[in-house]
Amino acid sequence: VQLQASGGGLVRPGGSLRLSCTASGARFRIDIMGWYRQAPGKRREWVGFIRSDRHTELADSVKGRFTISRDNAKKTVYLQMSSLKPDDTAVYYCNHMQYWGQGTLVTVSS
């Protein structure tokens, strides 16, 4: 199983960005997909997850600004980020069980 994260980039404070994570090589349905992030010099932290029934949970730090959705046919999960702050600058990773994507860098700066 491989997880491919994409969509990172440079965005101004207050802006939006959508990250994608696509699973390949999986014969099974991905029930839960999580998002994590790691800011420079900090530990990796949980951002949120989405279940197969589309139920989501988000960390308090991003609640109200980030949403998670999924397209099962494409085996892709999305992290929609809005009202971005400089503190959101991090490498964002998608995760399913023991599998991790390679990370995509999000930089929020003016």
QUIKAFEN-V337458 format. One line per field, one symbol per residue. phi: phi as a letter, one per 40 degrees, with the letter a starting at -180 (. if undefined). burial: I if it has 16 or more other C-alpha atoms within 10 Angstrom, else O. A space follows every 50 residues. Layout:
phi->???
burial->???
This chain:
phi->.bbbcahcicacdgcbabcbbbcbgbcccccbbbbbabcdgbccbcbiab cccgcbbbcdcbcgbbbbaabcccfbbbbcbbfcbdcccacbbbaafccb ccgbcbbbac
burial->OOIIIIOIOOIOIOOIIIIIIIIOOOOOOIOIIIIIIIIOOOOOOIIIII IOOOOIOIOOOIOOOIIIIIOOOOOIIIIOIIOIIOOIIIIIIIIIOOOI IIIIIIIIIO
